[in-house]
């Protein structure tokens, strides 16, 4: 159980993908992708490493850092305030013959007054 005296350790830092304030983050239901959005109108998706934590000098860190998987430079015309993945159980299967591909749905909201739905094709 966590308490106020629990020690917090930063295990990774992502920088350089947003150029202004980041407003929101959202994990995909399988935990493999992380989406971020912010005041730079940008939507970014990061792929999390399949490896786990290692200890260097007695301190935990990720064996591999998360990497930028894709982004939309101008996802909206104004600040992107919120990003959310489709809910678990939502039918996201592609209707193509190839069952190794699936479609993920991501939604964003913005100061421009729009809710946008993004279809993302994932391999395998």
ZARO-605952 format. One record per residue: residue in one letter; chain; residue number from 1; x, y, z of N, C-alpha, C in turn. Coordinates in Angstrom, 1 decimal, m for minus. Layout:
R  r  c    k      nu      nv      nw     cau     cav     caw      cu      cv      cw
R  A  A  NUM       X       Y       Z       X       Y       Z       X       Y       Z
...
This chain:
R  r  c    k      nu      nv      nw     cau     cav     caw      cu      cv      cw
R  X  A    1     0.8    m1.2     0.0     0.0     0.0     0.0     0.9     1.2     0.0
R  X  A    2     0.4     2.3    m0.7     1.2     3.5    m0.7     0.7     4.4     0.5
R  X  A    3     1.7     5.2     0.9     1.4     6.2     2.0     2.2     7.4     1.7
R  X  A    4     2.0     8.4     2.5     2.6     9.7     2.3     4.2     9.6     2.3
R  X  A    5     4.6     8.6     3.1     6.1     8.4     3.2     6.7     7.5     2.1
R  X  A    6     5.8     7.1     1.1     6.3     6.2     0.0     7.3     7.0    m0.8
R  X  A    7     8.4     6.4    m1.2     9.4     7.0    m2.0     9.0     7.0    m3.5
R  X  A    8     9.0     8.1    m4.1     8.6     8.2    m5.5     9.9     8.3    m6.4
R  X  A    9    10.1     7.6    m7.4    11.2     7.6    m8.3    10.8     7.7    m9.7
R  X  A   10    11.3     8.7   m10.4    11.0     8.9   m11.8    11.8     7.8   m12.6
R  X  A   11    11.1     7.0   m13.4    11.8     5.9   m14.1    12.0     6.3   m15.6
R  X  A   12    11.4     7.3   m16.1    11.7     7.7   m17.5    11.1     9.1   m17.7
R  X  A   13    11.6     9.9   m18.6    11.2    11.2   m19.0    11.1    11.3   m20.5
R  X  A   14    10.0    11.8   m21.0     9.8    12.1   m22.4     9.9    13.6   m22.7
R  X  A   15    10.7    14.0   m23.5    10.8    15.4   m23.8    11.0    15.6   m25.3
R  X  A   16    10.7    16.8   m25.8    10.9    17.2   m27.2     9.8    16.9   m28.2
R  X  A   17     8.7    16.3   m27.7     7.6    15.9   m28.6     6.5    17.0   m28.6
R  X  A   18     6.3    17.7   m27.5     5.4    18.8   m27.4     6.2    20.1   m27.2
R  X  A   19     5.8    21.2   m27.8     6.5    22.4   m27.7     5.9    23.4   m26.8
R  X  A   20     4.7    23.1   m26.2     4.1    23.9   m25.2     3.5    23.0   m24.1
R  X  A   21     2.6    23.5   m23.3     2.0    22.8   m22.2     1.3    21.5   m22.6
R  X  A   22     1.5    20.4   m21.9     0.8    19.2   m22.1    m0.4    19.2   m21.2
R  X  A   23    m1.6    18.9   m21.7    m2.8    19.0   m20.9    m3.3    17.6   m20.5
R  X  A   24    m3.1    16.6   m21.3    m3.8    15.3   m20.9    m3.0    14.2   m21.5
R  X  A   25    m3.1    13.0   m20.8    m2.5    11.7   m21.2    m3.6    10.7   m21.1
R  X  A   26    m3.5     9.6   m22.0    m4.4     8.5   m21.9    m3.7     7.2   m22.3
R  X  A   27    m3.8     6.2   m21.5    m3.3     4.9   m21.8    m4.3     4.1   m22.7
R  X  A   28    m3.8     3.3   m23.7    m4.6     2.4   m24.4    m5.0     1.3   m23.4
R  X  A   29    m6.1     0.6   m23.7    m6.6    m0.5   m22.8    m5.6    m1.6   m22.5
R  X  A   30    m4.7    m1.8   m23.5    m3.7    m2.9   m23.3    m2.4    m2.4   m22.7
R  X  A   31    m2.3    m1.1   m22.5    m1.2    m0.5   m21.9     0.1    m0.3   m22.8
R  X  A   32    m0.1    m0.6   m24.0     1.1    m0.6   m25.0     1.3     0.8   m25.6
R  X  A   33     0.2     1.6   m25.6     0.3     3.0   m26.2    m0.1     4.0   m25.2
R  X  A   34     0.5     5.2   m25.3     0.2     6.3   m24.5     0.0     7.5   m25.4
R  X  A   35    m1.2     8.2   m25.3    m1.5     9.4   m26.1    m1.3    10.6   m25.2
R  X  A   36    m0.9    11.7   m25.8    m0.8    13.0   m25.1    m1.3    14.1   m26.0
R  X  A   37    m1.7    15.2   m25.4    m2.2    16.4   m26.2    m1.9    17.6   m25.4
R  X  A   38    m1.9    18.8   m26.1    m1.6    20.0   m25.3    m1.9    21.3   m26.1
R  X  A   39    m1.3    22.4   m25.6    m1.6    23.7   m26.1    m0.9    24.0   m27.4
R  X  A   40    m0.1    23.0   m27.9     0.6    23.2   m29.2    m0.3    22.6   m30.3
R  X  A   41    m1.5    22.2   m30.0    m2.5    21.6   m31.0    m2.1    20.2   m31.4
R  X  A   42    m1.1    19.6   m30.8    m0.5    18.4   m31.3    m1.1    17.2   m30.5
R  X  A   43    m1.3    16.1   m31.2    m1.6    14.8   m30.6    m0.5    13.8   m30.9
R  X  A   44     0.1    13.3   m29.8     1.2    12.4   m29.9     0.8    11.0   m29.4
R  X  A   45     1.4     9.9   m30.0     1.2     8.6   m29.5     2.6     8.0   m29.3
R  X  A   46     2.8     7.4   m28.1     4.0     6.7   m27.8     3.8     5.2   m27.6
R  X  A   47     4.8     4.5   m28.1     4.8     3.0   m27.9     5.6     2.7   m26.7
R  X  A   48     5.0     2.0   m25.8     5.8     1.6   m24.5     6.6     0.4   m24.8
R  X  A   49     7.8     0.3   m24.2     8.7    m0.8   m24.4     8.1    m2.1   m23.8
R  X  A   50     8.4    m3.2   m24.5     7.9    m4.5   m24.0     8.7    m5.0   m22.8
R  X  A   51     9.9    m4.5   m22.7    10.8    m4.8   m21.5    10.3    m4.1   m20.3
R  X  A   52    10.7    m4.6   m19.2    10.3    m4.0   m17.9    11.3    m3.2   m17.2
R  X  A   53    11.2    m3.1   m15.9    12.1    m2.3   m15.1    13.4    m3.0   m14.9
R  X  A   54    14.5    m2.3   m14.9    15.8    m2.8   m14.4    16.3    m1.9   m13.3
R  X  A   55    17.3    m2.3   m12.7    17.9    m1.4   m11.6    19.3    m1.1   m12.0
R  X  A   56    19.6     0.2   m12.0    21.0     0.7   m12.3    21.4     1.5   m11.1
R  X  A   57    22.5     1.1   m10.5    23.0     1.8    m9.3    22.0     1.7    m8.2
R  X  A   58    21.2     0.6    m8.1    20.2     0.5    m7.1    18.9     1.2    m7.3
R  X  A   59    18.8     1.9    m8.5    17.6     2.7    m8.8    16.8     2.1    m9.9
R  X  A   60    15.5     2.0    m9.8    14.7     1.5   m10.9    14.6     2.4   m12.1
R  X  A   61    14.7     1.8   m13.3    14.5     2.6   m14.6    13.9     1.7   m15.6
R  X  A   62    13.4     2.2   m16.7    12.9     1.4   m17.8    14.1     0.9   m18.6
R  X  A   63    14.1    m0.4   m19.0    15.2    m0.9   m19.7    15.3    m0.2   m21.1
R  X  A   64    14.1     0.1   m21.7    14.1     0.8   m22.9    13.1     2.0   m22.7
R  X  A   65    13.4     3.2   m23.3    12.5     4.3   m23.1    11.3     4.1   m24.1
R  X  A   66    10.2     4.8   m23.8     9.0     4.8   m24.7     9.5     5.6   m25.9
R  X  A   67     8.9     5.3   m27.1     9.3     6.0   m28.3     8.1     6.6   m29.0
R  X  A   68     8.3     7.7   m29.7     7.2     8.3   m30.5     6.7     7.3   m31.6
R  X  A   69     5.5     7.0   m31.6     4.9     6.0   m32.5     4.3     6.7   m33.7
R  X  A   70     3.7     7.9   m33.4     3.1     8.8   m34.4     2.5    10.0   m33.8
R  X  A   71     2.3    11.0   m34.7     1.7    12.2   m34.2     0.9    13.0   m35.3
R  X  A   72     0.0    13.9   m34.9    m0.7    14.8   m35.8    m0.3    16.2   m35.3
R  X  A   73     0.4    16.9   m36.2     1.0    18.2   m35.8    m0.1    19.2   m35.5
R  X  A   74    m1.2    19.2   m36.2    m2.3    20.2   m36.0    m3.6    19.4   m35.9
R  X  A   75    m3.7    18.7   m34.8    m4.9    17.8   m34.6    m6.2    18.7   m34.5
R  X  A   76    m6.1    19.9   m34.0    m7.1    20.9   m33.9    m6.6    22.2   m34.2
R  X  A   77    m7.5    23.2   m34.5    m7.0    24.6   m34.8    m6.6    25.4   m33.5
R  X  A   78    m7.0    24.8   m32.4    m6.7    25.5   m31.1    m6.2    24.4   m30.1
R  X  A   79    m6.0    24.8   m28.8    m5.5    23.9   m27.8    m6.3    22.6   m27.8
R  X  A   80    m5.6    21.5   m27.7    m6.2    20.2   m27.6    m6.2    19.9   m26.1
R  X  A   81    m7.4    19.8   m25.5    m7.5    19.7   m24.0    m7.6    18.3   m23.5
R  X  A   82    m8.1    17.4   m24.3    m8.4    16.1   m23.7    m8.2    15.0   m24.8
R  X  A   83    m7.7    13.9   m24.4    m7.5    12.7   m25.3    m8.0    11.5   m24.6
R  X  A   84    m8.7    10.6   m25.3    m9.2     9.4   m24.7    m9.2     8.2   m25.7
R  X  A   85    m8.8     7.1   m25.3    m8.9     5.9   m26.1   m10.3     5.3   m26.0
R  X  A   86   m10.7     4.5   m27.0   m12.0     3.9   m27.0   m12.2     3.1   m25.8
R  X  A   87   m13.4     2.9   m25.3   m13.5     2.1   m24.1   m13.3     0.6   m24.4
R  X  A   88   m12.9    m0.1   m23.4   m12.6    m1.6   m23.5   m14.0    m2.2   m23.9
R  X  A   89   m13.9    m3.2   m24.8   m15.1    m3.9   m25.2   m15.8    m3.2   m26.4
R  X  A   90   m15.4    m2.0   m26.8   m15.9    m1.4   m28.0   m15.4    m2.2   m29.2
R  X  A   91   m16.3    m2.5   m30.2   m16.0    m3.3   m31.3   m15.0    m2.5   m32.2
R  X  A   92   m13.8    m2.9   m32.2   m12.8    m2.1   m33.0   m12.1    m3.0   m34.1
R  X  A   93   m12.7    m4.1   m34.4   m12.1    m5.0   m35.4   m12.3    m4.4   m36.8
R  X  A   94   m11.3    m4.5   m37.6   m11.4    m4.0   m38.9   m12.2    m5.0   m39.7
R  X  A   95   m12.9    m4.6   m40.7   m13.7    m5.5   m41.6   m12.9    m6.0   m42.7
R  X  A   96   m11.6    m5.9   m42.7   m10.7    m6.4   m43.8   m10.6    m7.9   m43.6
R  X  A   97   m10.0    m8.5   m44.7    m9.8   m10.0   m44.6    m8.6   m10.3   m43.7
R  X  A   98    m7.7    m9.4   m43.5    m6.5    m9.6   m42.7    m6.9    m9.3   m41.2
R  X  A   99    m7.0   m10.4   m40.5    m7.4   m10.3   m39.1    m6.2    m9.9   m38.1
R  X  A  100    m5.0    m9.8   m38.7    m3.9    m9.4   m37.9    m3.8    m7.9   m37.6
R  X  A  101    m4.6    m7.1   m38.3    m4.7    m5.7   m38.1    m6.0    m5.3   m37.4
R  X  A  102    m5.9    m4.3   m36.5    m7.1    m3.8   m35.9    m7.1    m2.3   m35.9
R  X  A  103    m8.3    m1.7   m35.7    m8.4    m0.3   m35.7    m8.6     0.1   m34.2
R  X  A  104    m7.9     1.1   m33.8    m8.1     1.7   m32.5    m8.8     3.1   m32.7
R  X  A  105    m9.7     3.5   m31.8   m10.3     4.8   m31.9    m9.9     5.6   m30.8
R  X  A  106    m9.5     6.9   m31.1    m9.0     7.8   m30.2    m9.9     9.1   m30.4
R  X  A  107   m10.3     9.7   m29.3   m11.0    11.0   m29.4   m10.3    12.1   m28.8
R  X  A  108   m10.4    13.3   m29.3    m9.8    14.5   m28.8   m10.9    15.6   m28.7
R  X  A  109   m10.7    16.5   m27.7   m11.5    17.7   m27.6   m10.6    18.9   m27.6
R  X  A  110   m11.2    20.1   m28.0   m10.3    21.2   m28.2   m11.1    22.5   m27.9
R  X  A  111   m10.3    23.6   m27.7   m10.9    24.9   m27.5   m11.6    25.4   m28.8
R  X  A  112   m11.4    24.7   m29.9   m12.1    25.0   m31.2   m13.5    24.6   m31.2
R  X  A  113   m13.9    23.8   m30.2   m15.3    23.4   m30.1   m15.7    22.1   m30.7
R  X  A  114   m14.6    21.4   m31.2   m14.9    20.1   m31.9   m14.4    18.9   m31.1
R  X  A  115   m15.2    17.8   m31.2   m14.7    16.5   m30.8   m14.3    15.8   m32.0
R  X  A  116   m13.1    15.3   m32.1   m12.6    14.6   m33.3   m12.4    13.1   m32.9
R  X  A  117   m12.7    12.2   m33.8   m12.5    10.8   m33.7   m11.4    10.4   m34.6
R  X  A  118   m10.4     9.7   m34.1    m9.2     9.3   m34.9    m9.2     7.8   m35.0
R  X  A  119    m9.1     7.3   m36.2    m9.0     5.9   m36.5    m7.5     5.6   m36.7
R  X  A  120    m7.0     4.6   m35.9    m5.6     4.3   m36.0    m5.4     2.8   m36.3
R  X  A  121    m4.8     2.5   m37.4    m4.6     1.1   m37.7    m3.3     0.6   m37.1
R  X  A  122    m3.4    m0.5   m36.3    m2.3    m1.1   m35.6    m2.0    m2.4   m36.3
R  X  A  123    m0.7    m2.7   m36.5    m0.3    m4.0   m37.0    m0.2    m5.0   m35.9
R  X  A  124    m0.7    m6.2   m36.2    m0.5    m7.3   m35.4    m0.7    m7.7   m34.2
